[in-house]
Amino acid sequence: MRLYTAARAPNPRRVDMFLAEKGVRDIERELVDLNAGEHKQDGFLARNPLARVPVLELDDGRFLAESRAICSFLESLYPEPNLMGHDGEERAFIEMADRQIELYLFAGIANCIRHTHSAWRRLNNRSSRNTALRRGGSSGRLRAGSMATSPHTPMRRVSGLPSPTSPPTAPSNSRA
Ligand SMILES: N[C@@H](CCC(=O)N[C@@H](CS)C(=O)NCC(=O)O)C(=O)O
């Protein structure tokens, strides 16, 4: 396995902290220089078309992105000490805390820094990630496992559901 990571970046740090708690020290690491835009070059985009670290390269050659997913995978390889819950109930409460912190705290701080700090202006303006998404990833095509939607993924109607643009219909027991 090889972990693509970056110095000082908070998401890779989540994985580093997880590994430290587990006492796992023998995973090979490759530093990606975000300031130099290495994550937006074809070599890295082939590993994660979303141009984000961390990414874990598995022994079978697949690439696993998303810090939470990487931690779940590592938990399955190194179950002790248990960090993700012993049973379904414990796992659910840990996942709740994880999502609340990520969605309602961390994402806000990250977006604030990304859109106000001058160092990010240069990185945000680099278009190679969008280019990669438009052409379906530098390795060819985005796979279902690599992302759910992107600005370039058209939304598809699910048959049987009302169109989002049609006016709401009154419930059948309503007198209106
Ligand atoms: N949801 C992803 C977020 C990954 C992420 O945003 N990583 C940052 C570093 S902390 C990154 O690669 N940023 C590069 C960029 O946005 O251009 C995860 O949990 O791994």
The ligand as a Gaussian input file, in Angstrom:
#p B3LYP/6-31G(d) Opt

LIG

0 1
 N      -13.523000      14.756000       1.325000
 C      -12.117000      14.602000       1.056000
 C      -11.487000      15.990000       1.029000
 C      -10.057000      15.932000       0.503000
 C       -9.464000      17.331000       0.370000
 O      -10.172000      18.326000       0.136000
 N       -8.139000      17.394000       0.503000
 C       -7.468000      18.650000       0.360000
 C       -6.291000      18.699000       1.307000
 S       -6.865000      18.791000       2.976000
 C       -6.951000      18.795000      -1.056000
 O       -6.468000      17.836000      -1.613000
 N       -7.059000      19.993000      -1.626000
 C       -6.518000      20.282000      -2.888000
 C       -7.409000      21.196000      -3.674000
 O       -8.550000      21.407000      -3.275000
 O       -6.971000      21.686000      -4.730000
 C      -11.474000      13.706000       2.103000
 O      -12.074000      13.534000       3.175000
 O      -10.430000      13.131000       1.861000

